[in-house]
């Protein structure tokens, strides 16, 4: 459980910093454009890239919610509870049948213990499957987010180059 929460936090932080991915670009005017003209061109290319891709790096992108697995109450008694319950059931059945209640209790306790262990393993396997699903959803959301950033940057760079700038990452 702790692992999922940590991965979710890391994913959300990385999603919030996506807007800073283009911060290390250098834009050089090839045709002697003034600083004022470059600023206008950069804004025009920003607007055009947003309209083409639907992605705006200046807006905080909401991280896709990664649903943490719901903490469920254990289904049925614990291993110790299963052992005690099995012992009681075994003793009761033995008494009804006119057999040794101690022997019946021992057999019932063993069966109850095994049933509790099986239930515990099933719950652990279910929890692990939920963790894997949450990790896959987070990875898919991160991949989609990265694709949006890449598309936006390509569109912006194409526009800037068409306006006479060299763009370097």
VMD Tcl script that builds the backbone (N, CA, C; Angstrom):
set m [mol new atoms 507]
animate dup $m
set s [atomselect $m all]
$s set {name element resname resid chain x y z} {
  {N N UNK 1 A 0.819 -1.193 0.000}
  {CA C UNK 1 A 0.000 0.000 0.000}
  {C C UNK 1 A 0.864 1.259 0.000}
  {N N UNK 2 A 1.888 1.271 0.840}
  {CA C UNK 2 A 2.749 2.448 0.919}
  {C C UNK 2 A 3.417 2.714 -0.420}
  {N N UNK 3 A 3.775 1.642 -1.125}
  {CA C UNK 3 A 4.433 1.755 -2.418}
  {C C UNK 3 A 3.533 2.458 -3.424}
  {N N UNK 4 A 2.240 2.128 -3.438}
  {CA C UNK 4 A 1.300 2.765 -4.365}
  {C C UNK 4 A 1.179 4.240 -4.040}
  {N N UNK 5 A 1.060 4.581 -2.777}
  {CA C UNK 5 A 0.913 5.980 -2.394}
  {C C UNK 5 A 2.138 6.781 -2.821}
  {N N UNK 6 A 3.324 6.224 -2.640}
  {CA C UNK 6 A 4.556 6.917 -3.018}
  {C C UNK 6 A 4.607 7.117 -4.528}
  {N N UNK 7 A 4.256 6.093 -5.297}
  {CA C UNK 7 A 4.277 6.213 -6.755}
  {C C UNK 7 A 3.251 7.229 -7.234}
  {N N UNK 8 A 2.112 7.261 -6.574}
  {CA C UNK 8 A 1.079 8.237 -6.932}
  {C C UNK 8 A 1.590 9.649 -6.694}
  {N N UNK 9 A 2.257 9.874 -5.578}
  {CA C UNK 9 A 2.792 11.200 -5.261}
  {C C UNK 9 A 3.855 11.592 -6.278}
  {N N UNK 10 A 4.752 10.682 -6.600}
  {CA C UNK 10 A 5.805 10.965 -7.581}
  {C C UNK 10 A 5.184 11.282 -8.936}
  {N N UNK 11 A 4.152 10.529 -9.325}
  {CA C UNK 11 A 3.486 10.775 -10.604}
  {C C UNK 11 A 2.857 12.159 -10.622}
  {N N UNK 12 A 2.183 12.528 -9.552}
  {CA C UNK 12 A 1.513 13.823 -9.507}
  {C C UNK 12 A 2.523 14.966 -9.576}
  {N N UNK 13 A 3.642 14.833 -8.878}
  {CA C UNK 13 A 4.668 15.871 -8.913}
  {C C UNK 13 A 5.249 15.992 -10.314}
  {N N UNK 14 A 5.515 14.843 -10.957}
  {CA C UNK 14 A 6.072 14.914 -12.310}
  {C C UNK 14 A 5.067 15.511 -13.284}
  {N N UNK 15 A 3.792 15.224 -13.095}
  {CA C UNK 15 A 2.771 15.800 -13.977}
  {C C UNK 15 A 2.679 17.309 -13.797}
  {N N UNK 16 A 2.887 17.791 -12.589}
  {CA C UNK 16 A 2.815 19.227 -12.331}
  {C C UNK 16 A 4.012 19.978 -12.895}
  {N N UNK 17 A 5.115 19.288 -13.116}
  {CA C UNK 17 A 6.307 19.958 -13.636}
  {C C UNK 17 A 6.426 19.854 -15.148}
  {N N UNK 18 A 5.449 19.284 -15.811}
  {CA C UNK 18 A 5.503 19.127 -17.266}
  {C C UNK 18 A 5.678 20.466 -17.965}
  {N N UNK 19 A 5.032 21.502 -17.460}
  {CA C UNK 19 A 5.117 22.812 -18.091}
  {C C UNK 19 A 6.531 23.352 -18.168}
  {N N UNK 20 A 7.439 22.817 -17.372}
  {CA C UNK 20 A 8.817 23.306 -17.354}
  {C C UNK 20 A 9.722 22.550 -18.321}
  {N N UNK 21 A 9.192 21.609 -19.097}
  {CA C UNK 21 A 10.042 20.816 -19.976}
  {C C UNK 21 A 10.686 21.631 -21.079}
  {N N UNK 22 A 10.047 22.719 -21.520}
  {CA C UNK 22 A 10.629 23.513 -22.589}
  {C C UNK 22 A 11.469 24.671 -22.043}
  {N N UNK 23 A 11.728 24.716 -20.755}
  {CA C UNK 23 A 12.454 25.815 -20.126}
  {C C UNK 23 A 13.912 25.880 -20.579}
  {N N UNK 24 A 14.454 24.807 -21.100}
  {CA C UNK 24 A 15.862 24.786 -21.479}
  {C C UNK 24 A 16.059 24.943 -22.981}
  {N N UNK 25 A 15.088 25.521 -23.656}
  {CA C UNK 25 A 15.225 25.758 -25.086}
  {C C UNK 25 A 15.893 27.103 -25.323}
  {N N UNK 26 A 16.653 27.137 -26.392}
  {CA C UNK 26 A 17.276 28.379 -26.813}
  {C C UNK 26 A 16.705 28.730 -28.183}
  {N N UNK 27 A 16.249 29.961 -28.310}
  {CA C UNK 27 A 15.647 30.410 -29.557}
  {C C UNK 27 A 16.497 31.560 -30.084}
  {N N UNK 28 A 17.047 31.350 -31.276}
  {CA C UNK 28 A 17.946 32.340 -31.862}
  {C C UNK 28 A 17.331 32.898 -33.136}
  {N N UNK 29 A 17.222 34.219 -33.235}
  {CA C UNK 29 A 16.663 34.829 -34.450}
  {C C UNK 29 A 17.680 34.777 -35.592}
  {N N UNK 30 A 17.355 34.037 -36.653}
  {CA C UNK 30 A 18.256 33.898 -37.806}
  {C C UNK 30 A 18.247 35.135 -38.700}
  {N N UNK 31 A 17.147 35.882 -38.682}
  {CA C UNK 31 A 16.994 36.996 -39.619}
  {C C UNK 31 A 17.101 38.356 -38.936}
  {N N UNK 32 A 17.766 38.408 -37.791}
  {CA C UNK 32 A 17.974 39.687 -37.107}
  {C C UNK 32 A 16.708 40.274 -36.494}
  {N N UNK 33 A 15.735 39.442 -36.151}
  {CA C UNK 33 A 14.508 39.943 -35.538}
  {C C UNK 33 A 14.844 40.617 -34.205}
  {N N UNK 34 A 14.110 41.668 -33.887}
  {CA C UNK 34 A 14.310 42.367 -32.613}
  {C C UNK 34 A 13.756 41.517 -31.479}
  {N N UNK 35 A 14.137 41.880 -30.263}
  {CA C UNK 35 A 13.637 41.173 -29.081}
  {C C UNK 35 A 12.116 41.292 -29.000}
  {N N UNK 36 A 11.596 42.482 -29.361}
  {CA C UNK 36 A 10.146 42.688 -29.342}
  {C C UNK 36 A 9.453 41.785 -30.365}
  {N N UNK 37 A 10.034 41.694 -31.564}
  {CA C UNK 37 A 9.448 40.841 -32.603}
  {C C UNK 37 A 9.535 39.366 -32.190}
  {N N UNK 38 A 10.645 38.984 -31.584}
  {CA C UNK 38 A 10.804 37.596 -31.137}
  {C C UNK 38 A 9.744 37.244 -30.090}
  {N N UNK 39 A 9.497 38.175 -29.177}
  {CA C UNK 39 A 8.485 37.933 -28.147}
  {C C UNK 39 A 7.104 37.742 -28.791}
  {N N UNK 40 A 6.777 38.575 -29.770}
  {CA C UNK 40 A 5.489 38.453 -30.471}
  {C C UNK 40 A 5.418 37.115 -31.212}
  {N N UNK 41 A 6.508 36.751 -31.870}
  {CA C UNK 41 A 6.525 35.497 -32.625}
  {C C UNK 41 A 6.402 34.285 -31.690}
  {N N UNK 42 A 7.087 34.339 -30.559}
  {CA C UNK 42 A 7.012 33.233 -29.601}
  {C C UNK 42 A 5.588 33.075 -29.073}
  {N N UNK 43 A 4.921 34.204 -28.801}
  {CA C UNK 43 A 3.542 34.125 -28.321}
  {C C UNK 43 A 2.623 33.584 -29.415}
  {N N UNK 44 A 2.828 34.041 -30.637}
  {CA C UNK 44 A 2.006 33.560 -31.752}
  {C C UNK 44 A 2.201 32.051 -31.938}
  {N N UNK 45 A 3.436 31.586 -31.823}
  {CA C UNK 45 A 3.703 30.152 -31.983}
  {C C UNK 45 A 3.165 29.346 -30.800}
  {N N UNK 46 A 3.240 29.921 -29.618}
  {CA C UNK 46 A 2.642 29.276 -28.442}
  {C C UNK 46 A 1.141 29.095 -28.685}
  {N N UNK 47 A 0.462 30.170 -29.091}
  {CA C UNK 47 A -0.989 30.110 -29.323}
  {C C UNK 47 A -1.326 29.105 -30.423}
  {N N UNK 48 A -0.550 29.113 -31.492}
  {CA C UNK 48 A -0.807 28.203 -32.596}
  {C C UNK 48 A -0.616 26.747 -32.154}
  {N N UNK 49 A 0.455 26.481 -31.411}
  {CA C UNK 49 A 0.728 25.112 -30.956}
  {C C UNK 49 A -0.377 24.625 -30.011}
  {N N UNK 50 A -0.869 25.496 -29.151}
  {CA C UNK 50 A -1.972 25.127 -28.253}
  {C C UNK 50 A -3.211 24.788 -29.069}
  {N N UNK 51 A -3.503 25.609 -30.077}
  {CA C UNK 51 A -4.698 25.352 -30.888}
  {C C UNK 51 A -4.556 24.062 -31.703}
  {N N UNK 52 A -3.352 23.715 -32.096}
  {CA C UNK 52 A -3.136 22.510 -32.897}
  {C C UNK 52 A -3.155 21.235 -32.051}
  {N N UNK 53 A -2.640 21.334 -30.823}
  {CA C UNK 53 A -2.479 20.126 -30.005}
  {C C UNK 53 A -3.497 20.008 -28.877}
  {N N UNK 54 A -4.107 21.122 -28.483}
  {CA C UNK 54 A -5.027 21.083 -27.350}
  {C C UNK 54 A -4.318 21.031 -26.012}
  {N N UNK 55 A -3.015 21.207 -26.011}
  {CA C UNK 55 A -2.217 21.154 -24.785}
  {C C UNK 55 A -1.640 22.527 -24.512}
  {N N UNK 56 A -1.816 23.021 -23.295}
  {CA C UNK 56 A -1.291 24.328 -22.902}
  {C C UNK 56 A -0.332 24.144 -21.733}
  {N N UNK 57 A 0.977 24.292 -21.974}
  {CA C UNK 57 A 1.944 24.060 -20.903}
  {C C UNK 57 A 1.911 25.126 -19.806}
  {N N UNK 58 A 1.240 26.246 -20.039}
  {CA C UNK 58 A 1.182 27.272 -18.998}
  {C C UNK 58 A 0.111 26.975 -17.960}
  {N N UNK 59 A -0.765 26.047 -18.269}
  {CA C UNK 59 A -1.803 25.666 -17.315}
  {C C UNK 59 A -1.361 24.419 -16.584}
  {N N UNK 60 A -1.614 24.386 -15.289}
  {CA C UNK 60 A -1.258 23.212 -14.502}
  {C C UNK 60 A -2.103 22.052 -15.003}
  {N N UNK 61 A -1.425 21.023 -15.414}
  {CA C UNK 61 A -2.133 19.848 -15.913}
  {C C UNK 61 A -2.527 18.990 -14.724}
  {N N UNK 62 A -3.799 18.688 -14.640}
  {CA C UNK 62 A -4.279 17.841 -13.554}
  {C C UNK 62 A -3.809 16.427 -13.810}
  {N N UNK 63 A -3.172 15.867 -12.822}
  {CA C UNK 63 A -2.733 14.487 -12.943}
  {C C UNK 63 A -3.954 13.586 -12.957}
  {N N UNK 64 A -3.905 12.591 -13.806}
  {CA C UNK 64 A -5.016 11.643 -13.841}
  {C C UNK 64 A -5.099 10.972 -12.486}
  {N N UNK 65 A -6.277 10.958 -11.907}
  {CA C UNK 65 A -6.374 10.364 -10.573}
  {C C UNK 65 A -6.050 8.891 -10.621}
  {N N UNK 66 A -5.156 8.504 -9.773}
  {CA C UNK 66 A -4.802 7.099 -9.658}
  {C C UNK 66 A -5.478 6.600 -8.405}
  {N N UNK 67 A -6.463 5.789 -8.591}
  {CA C UNK 67 A -7.240 5.311 -7.457}
  {C C UNK 67 A -6.414 4.313 -6.673}
  {N N UNK 68 A -6.162 4.667 -5.436}
  {CA C UNK 68 A -5.485 3.731 -4.559}
  {C C UNK 68 A -6.473 2.625 -4.222}
  {N N UNK 69 A -5.992 1.426 -4.114}
  {CA C UNK 69 A -6.905 0.336 -3.792}
  {C C UNK 69 A -7.649 0.621 -2.496}
  {N N UNK 70 A -8.892 0.268 -2.482}
  {CA C UNK 70 A -9.712 0.477 -1.301}
  {C C UNK 70 A -9.304 -0.539 -0.248}
  {N N UNK 71 A -9.027 -0.032 0.929}
  {CA C UNK 71 A -8.653 -0.909 2.033}
  {C C UNK 71 A -9.909 -1.636 2.488}
  {N N UNK 72 A -9.951 -2.923 2.296}
  {CA C UNK 72 A -11.123 -3.693 2.669}
  {C C UNK 72 A -10.882 -4.398 3.985}
  {N N UNK 73 A -11.949 -4.551 4.704}
  {CA C UNK 73 A -11.870 -5.338 5.926}
  {C C UNK 73 A -11.656 -6.787 5.518}
  {N N UNK 74 A -10.872 -7.516 6.269}
  {CA C UNK 74 A -10.659 -8.918 5.923}
  {C C UNK 74 A -11.985 -9.661 5.831}
  {N N UNK 75 A -12.075 -10.523 4.865}
  {CA C UNK 75 A -13.277 -11.326 4.678}
  {C C UNK 75 A -13.213 -12.511 5.637}
  {N N UNK 76 A -13.967 -12.478 6.697}
  {CA C UNK 76 A -14.002 -13.583 7.641}
  {C C UNK 76 A -12.954 -13.431 8.712}
  {N N UNK 77 A -12.847 -14.412 9.578}
  {CA C UNK 77 A -11.935 -14.321 10.717}
  {C C UNK 77 A -10.476 -14.446 10.310}
  {N N UNK 78 A -9.602 -14.036 11.204}
  {CA C UNK 78 A -8.168 -14.157 10.969}
  {C C UNK 78 A -7.765 -15.626 11.067}
  {N N UNK 79 A -6.490 -15.893 10.850}
  {CA C UNK 79 A -6.005 -17.271 10.954}
  {C C UNK 79 A -6.261 -17.816 12.348}
  {N N UNK 80 A -5.989 -16.991 13.362}
  {CA C UNK 80 A -6.231 -17.436 14.739}
  {C C UNK 80 A -7.721 -17.670 14.965}
  {N N UNK 81 A -8.534 -16.766 14.452}
  {CA C UNK 81 A -9.987 -16.928 14.585}
  {C C UNK 81 A -10.465 -18.162 13.856}
  {N N UNK 82 A -9.879 -18.448 12.698}
  {CA C UNK 82 A -10.263 -19.635 11.940}
  {C C UNK 82 A -9.886 -20.897 12.690}
  {N N UNK 83 A -8.728 -20.855 13.353}
  {CA C UNK 83 A -8.268 -22.012 14.119}
  {C C UNK 83 A -9.206 -22.285 15.288}
  {N N UNK 84 A -9.546 -21.251 16.025}
  {CA C UNK 84 A -10.437 -21.395 17.177}
  {C C UNK 84 A -11.828 -21.832 16.717}
  {N N UNK 85 A -12.313 -21.195 15.654}
  {CA C UNK 85 A -13.629 -21.568 15.124}
  {C C UNK 85 A -13.654 -23.004 14.638}
  {N N UNK 86 A -12.584 -23.419 13.993}
  {CA C UNK 86 A -12.493 -24.806 13.517}
  {C C UNK 86 A -12.457 -25.793 14.666}
  {N N UNK 87 A -11.731 -25.437 15.721}
  {CA C UNK 87 A -11.654 -26.301 16.899}
  {C C UNK 87 A -13.029 -26.453 17.533}
  {N N UNK 88 A -13.732 -25.333 17.657}
  {CA C UNK 88 A -15.071 -25.383 18.256}
  {C C UNK 88 A -16.009 -26.224 17.403}
  {N N UNK 89 A -15.956 -26.022 16.091}
  {CA C UNK 89 A -16.823 -26.784 15.197}
  {C C UNK 89 A -16.479 -28.271 15.261}
  {N N UNK 90 A -15.175 -28.576 15.270}
  {CA C UNK 90 A -14.753 -29.982 15.329}
  {C C UNK 90 A -15.189 -30.651 16.615}
  {N N UNK 91 A -15.059 -29.931 17.730}
  {CA C UNK 91 A -15.473 -30.487 19.022}
  {C C UNK 91 A -16.985 -30.702 19.047}
  {N N UNK 92 A -17.739 -29.756 18.509}
  {CA C UNK 92 A -19.200 -29.861 18.485}
  {C C UNK 92 A -19.640 -31.047 17.638}
  {N N UNK 93 A -19.054 -31.194 16.465}
  {CA C UNK 93 A -19.410 -32.305 15.579}
  {C C UNK 93 A -19.053 -33.636 16.232}
  {N N UNK 94 A -17.879 -33.687 16.873}
  {CA C UNK 94 A -17.469 -34.921 17.553}
  {C C UNK 94 A -18.430 -35.252 18.694}
  {N N UNK 95 A -18.843 -34.248 19.443}
  {CA C UNK 95 A -19.766 -34.478 20.568}
  {C C UNK 95 A -21.114 -34.981 20.057}
  {N N UNK 96 A -21.593 -34.381 18.982}
  {CA C UNK 96 A -22.880 -34.814 18.415}
  {C C UNK 96 A -22.797 -36.259 17.938}
  {N N UNK 97 A -21.657 -36.605 17.350}
  {CA C UNK 97 A -21.489 -37.965 16.824}
  {C C UNK 97 A -21.066 -38.963 17.878}
  {N N UNK 98 A -20.885 -38.503 19.106}
  {CA C UNK 98 A -20.494 -39.411 20.182}
  {C C UNK 98 A -19.036 -39.813 20.106}
  {N N UNK 99 A -18.182 -38.980 19.540}
  {CA C UNK 99 A -16.752 -39.284 19.422}
  {C C UNK 99 A -15.947 -38.418 20.392}
  {N N UNK 100 A -14.634 -38.644 20.400}
  {CA C UNK 100 A -13.725 -37.900 21.279}
  {C C UNK 100 A -13.701 -36.423 20.868}
  {N N UNK 101 A -14.152 -35.531 21.768}
  {CA C UNK 101 A -14.215 -34.100 21.436}
  {C C UNK 101 A -12.824 -33.485 21.302}
  {N N UNK 102 A -11.847 -33.976 22.059}
  {CA C UNK 102 A -10.477 -33.454 21.947}
  {C C UNK 102 A -9.904 -33.717 20.575}
  {N N UNK 103 A -10.099 -34.926 20.074}
  {CA C UNK 103 A -9.619 -35.285 18.749}
  {C C UNK 103 A -10.358 -34.465 17.684}
  {N N UNK 104 A -11.673 -34.308 17.862}
  {CA C UNK 104 A -12.465 -33.518 16.914}
  {C C UNK 104 A -12.030 -32.067 16.906}
  {N N UNK 105 A -11.719 -31.535 18.109}
  {CA C UNK 105 A -11.268 -30.151 18.206}
  {C C UNK 105 A -9.922 -29.969 17.512}
  {N N UNK 106 A -9.017 -30.931 17.680}
  {CA C UNK 106 A -7.698 -30.848 17.044}
  {C C UNK 106 A -7.820 -30.874 15.529}
  {N N UNK 107 A -8.665 -31.768 15.030}
  {CA C UNK 107 A -8.855 -31.856 13.583}
  {C C UNK 107 A -9.513 -30.567 13.061}
  {N N UNK 108 A -10.515 -30.098 13.794}
  {CA C UNK 108 A -11.194 -28.860 13.383}
  {C C UNK 108 A -10.254 -27.668 13.402}
  {N N UNK 109 A -9.367 -27.618 14.422}
  {CA C UNK 109 A -8.401 -26.513 14.521}
  {C C UNK 109 A -7.453 -26.528 13.325}
  {N N UNK 110 A -6.997 -27.714 12.943}
  {CA C UNK 110 A -6.082 -27.824 11.802}
  {C C UNK 110 A -6.769 -27.374 10.519}
  {N N UNK 111 A -8.007 -27.815 10.332}
  {CA C UNK 111 A -8.746 -27.408 9.126}
  {C C UNK 111 A -9.004 -25.904 9.149}
  {N N UNK 112 A -9.373 -25.377 10.322}
  {CA C UNK 112 A -9.620 -23.940 10.444}
  {C C UNK 112 A -8.363 -23.129 10.171}
  {N N UNK 113 A -7.228 -23.616 10.691}
  {CA C UNK 113 A -5.960 -22.921 10.465}
  {C C UNK 113 A -5.636 -22.876 8.975}
  {N N UNK 114 A -5.771 -24.003 8.286}
  {CA C UNK 114 A -5.484 -24.053 6.852}
  {C C UNK 114 A -6.428 -23.149 6.070}
  {N N UNK 115 A -7.691 -23.133 6.441}
  {CA C UNK 115 A -8.660 -22.269 5.752}
  {C C UNK 115 A -8.283 -20.798 5.943}
  {N N UNK 116 A -7.849 -20.444 7.151}
  {CA C UNK 116 A -7.431 -19.060 7.412}
  {C C UNK 116 A -6.205 -18.675 6.598}
  {N N UNK 117 A -5.249 -19.587 6.476}
  {CA C UNK 117 A -4.037 -19.318 5.686}
  {C C UNK 117 A -4.379 -19.139 4.203}
  {N N UNK 118 A -5.273 -19.991 3.705}
  {CA C UNK 118 A -5.677 -19.873 2.300}
  {C C UNK 118 A -6.352 -18.533 2.071}
  {N N UNK 119 A -7.241 -18.141 2.978}
  {CA C UNK 119 A -7.942 -16.862 2.842}
  {C C UNK 119 A -6.942 -15.699 2.886}
  {N N UNK 120 A -5.962 -15.794 3.789}
  {CA C UNK 120 A -4.952 -14.741 3.900}
  {C C UNK 120 A -4.150 -14.626 2.598}
  {N N UNK 121 A -3.780 -15.736 2.009}
  {CA C UNK 121 A -3.017 -15.715 0.752}
  {C C UNK 121 A -3.850 -15.139 -0.387}
  {N N UNK 122 A -5.133 -15.481 -0.425}
  {CA C UNK 122 A -6.011 -14.941 -1.469}
  {C C UNK 122 A -6.130 -13.424 -1.340}
  {N N UNK 123 A -6.250 -12.940 -0.108}
  {CA C UNK 123 A -6.347 -11.497 0.115}
  {C C UNK 123 A -5.059 -10.794 -0.306}
  {N N UNK 124 A -3.911 -11.409 0.000}
  {CA C UNK 124 A -2.623 -10.818 -0.386}
  {C C UNK 124 A -2.485 -10.786 -1.912}
  {N N UNK 125 A -2.916 -11.841 -2.581}
  {CA C UNK 125 A -2.839 -11.877 -4.046}
  {C C UNK 125 A -3.758 -10.814 -4.654}
  {N N UNK 126 A -4.930 -10.631 -4.061}
  {CA C UNK 126 A -5.871 -9.619 -4.539}
  {C C UNK 126 A -5.272 -8.218 -4.368}
  {N N UNK 127 A -4.650 -7.983 -3.229}
  {CA C UNK 127 A -4.016 -6.684 -2.962}
  {C C UNK 127 A -2.888 -6.417 -3.951}
  {N N UNK 128 A -2.102 -7.437 -4.243}
  {CA C UNK 128 A -0.996 -7.284 -5.193}
  {C C UNK 128 A -1.528 -6.968 -6.595}
  {N N UNK 129 A -2.616 -7.615 -6.983}
  {CA C UNK 129 A -3.209 -7.348 -8.298}
  {C C UNK 129 A -3.698 -5.908 -8.374}
  {N N UNK 130 A -4.288 -5.398 -7.297}
  {CA C UNK 130 A -4.746 -4.007 -7.275}
  {C C UNK 130 A -3.569 -3.048 -7.388}
  {N N UNK 131 A -2.462 -3.349 -6.723}
  {CA C UNK 131 A -1.270 -2.507 -6.798}
  {C C UNK 131 A -0.733 -2.463 -8.229}
  {N N UNK 132 A -0.698 -3.609 -8.879}
  {CA C UNK 132 A -0.199 -3.666 -10.257}
  {C C UNK 132 A -1.104 -2.868 -11.196}
  {N N UNK 133 A -2.414 -2.948 -10.994}
  {CA C UNK 133 A -3.332 -2.173 -11.830}
  {C C UNK 133 A -3.122 -0.677 -11.633}
  {N N UNK 134 A -2.919 -0.252 -10.389}
  {CA C UNK 134 A -2.693 1.168 -10.113}
  {C C UNK 134 A -1.392 1.637 -10.762}
  {N N UNK 135 A -0.360 0.814 -10.708}
  {CA C UNK 135 A 0.914 1.167 -11.335}
  {C C UNK 135 A 0.762 1.280 -12.857}
  {N N UNK 136 A 0.004 0.368 -13.453}
  {CA C UNK 136 A -0.208 0.408 -14.898}
  {C C UNK 136 A -0.977 1.662 -15.305}
  {N N UNK 137 A -1.994 2.028 -14.535}
  {CA C UNK 137 A -2.758 3.238 -14.842}
  {C C UNK 137 A -1.871 4.472 -14.749}
  {N N UNK 138 A -1.022 4.523 -13.733}
  {CA C UNK 138 A -0.127 5.670 -13.576}
  {C C UNK 138 A 0.852 5.746 -14.748}
  {N N UNK 139 A 1.382 4.608 -15.164}
  {CA C UNK 139 A 2.324 4.582 -16.283}
  {C C UNK 139 A 1.643 5.011 -17.588}
  {N N UNK 140 A 0.401 4.565 -17.793}
  {CA C UNK 140 A -0.325 4.948 -19.001}
  {C C UNK 140 A -0.614 6.448 -19.017}
  {N N UNK 141 A -0.994 6.989 -17.863}
  {CA C UNK 141 A -1.279 8.425 -17.778}
  {C C UNK 141 A -0.008 9.234 -18.022}
  {N N UNK 142 A 1.110 8.783 -17.481}
  {CA C UNK 142 A 2.383 9.482 -17.679}
  {C C UNK 142 A 2.787 9.447 -19.143}
  {N N UNK 143 A 2.580 8.303 -19.796}
  {CA C UNK 143 A 2.926 8.164 -21.210}
  {C C UNK 143 A 2.078 9.110 -22.065}
  {N N UNK 144 A 0.789 9.176 -21.761}
  {CA C UNK 144 A -0.104 10.069 -22.508}
  {C C UNK 144 A 0.291 11.527 -22.294}
  {N N UNK 145 A 0.645 11.873 -21.090}
  {CA C UNK 145 A 1.048 13.239 -20.772}
  {C C UNK 145 A 2.342 13.605 -21.498}
  {N N UNK 146 A 3.288 12.690 -21.514}
  {CA C UNK 146 A 4.549 12.925 -22.233}
  {C C UNK 146 A 4.306 13.117 -23.724}
  {N N UNK 147 A 3.364 12.360 -24.282}
  {CA C UNK 147 A 3.044 12.489 -25.707}
  {C C UNK 147 A 2.464 13.865 -26.001}
  {N N UNK 148 A 1.633 14.388 -25.105}
  {CA C UNK 148 A 1.060 15.725 -25.294}
  {C C UNK 148 A 2.158 16.784 -25.298}
  {N N UNK 149 A 3.094 16.676 -24.384}
  {CA C UNK 149 A 4.192 17.645 -24.300}
  {C C UNK 149 A 5.038 17.583 -25.571}
  {N N UNK 150 A 5.334 16.379 -26.012}
  {CA C UNK 150 A 6.141 16.204 -27.218}
  {C C UNK 150 A 5.438 16.815 -28.432}
  {N N UNK 151 A 4.143 16.552 -28.567}
  {CA C UNK 151 A 3.390 17.116 -29.697}
  {C C UNK 151 A 3.371 18.639 -29.647}
  {N N UNK 152 A 3.141 19.193 -28.480}
  {CA C UNK 152 A 3.121 20.650 -28.334}
  {C C UNK 152 A 4.473 21.233 -28.732}
  {N N UNK 153 A 5.554 20.670 -28.197}
  {CA C UNK 153 A 6.894 21.194 -28.495}
  {C C UNK 153 A 7.224 21.111 -29.979}
  {N N UNK 154 A 6.827 20.018 -30.629}
  {CA C UNK 154 A 7.064 19.894 -32.072}
  {C C UNK 154 A 6.319 20.989 -32.833}
  {N N UNK 155 A 5.044 21.175 -32.494}
  {CA C UNK 155 A 4.239 22.188 -33.186}
  {C C UNK 155 A 4.834 23.581 -32.971}
  {N N UNK 156 A 5.205 23.907 -31.772}
  {CA C UNK 156 A 5.772 25.233 -31.451}
  {C C UNK 156 A 7.084 25.446 -32.203}
  {N N UNK 157 A 7.929 24.422 -32.193}
  {CA C UNK 157 A 9.225 24.548 -32.858}
  {C C UNK 157 A 9.082 24.698 -34.369}
  {N N UNK 158 A 8.141 23.984 -34.968}
  {CA C UNK 158 A 7.892 24.121 -36.407}
  {C C UNK 158 A 7.486 25.552 -36.722}
  {N N UNK 159 A 6.608 26.100 -35.902}
  {CA C UNK 159 A 6.145 27.474 -36.108}
  {C C UNK 159 A 7.304 28.464 -35.988}
  {N N UNK 160 A 8.118 28.300 -34.936}
  {CA C UNK 160 A 9.243 29.222 -34.738}
  {C C UNK 160 A 10.243 29.138 -35.890}
  {N N UNK 161 A 10.498 27.926 -36.351}
  {CA C UNK 161 A 11.433 27.769 -37.467}
  {C C UNK 161 A 10.869 28.397 -38.740}
  {N N UNK 162 A 9.557 28.288 -38.937}
  {CA C UNK 162 A 8.925 28.903 -40.110}
  {C C UNK 162 A 8.990 30.429 -40.036}
  {N N UNK 163 A 9.073 30.979 -38.833}
  {CA C UNK 163 A 9.150 32.419 -38.654}
  {C C UNK 163 A 10.606 32.910 -38.639}
  {N N UNK 164 A 11.557 32.021 -38.893}
  {CA C UNK 164 A 12.951 32.433 -39.023}
  {C C UNK 164 A 13.777 32.335 -37.749}
  {N N UNK 165 A 13.525 31.337 -36.918}
  {CA C UNK 165 A 14.293 31.149 -35.688}
  {C C UNK 165 A 14.918 29.765 -35.685}
  {N N UNK 166 A 16.048 29.645 -35.009}
  {CA C UNK 166 A 16.653 28.366 -34.767}
  {C C UNK 166 A 16.318 27.992 -33.333}
  {N N UNK 167 A 15.789 26.788 -33.143}
  {CA C UNK 167 A 15.398 26.328 -31.813}
  {C C UNK 167 A 16.312 25.191 -31.417}
  {N N UNK 168 A 16.910 25.300 -30.247}
  {CA C UNK 168 A 17.823 24.287 -29.762}
  {C C UNK 168 A 17.391 23.872 -28.354}
  {N N UNK 169 A 17.421 22.591 -28.115}
  {CA C UNK 169 A 17.078 22.083 -26.774}
  {C C UNK 169 A 18.313 21.864 -25.948}
}
mol reanalyze $m
mol bondsrecalc $m
mol representation Tube
mol addrep $m
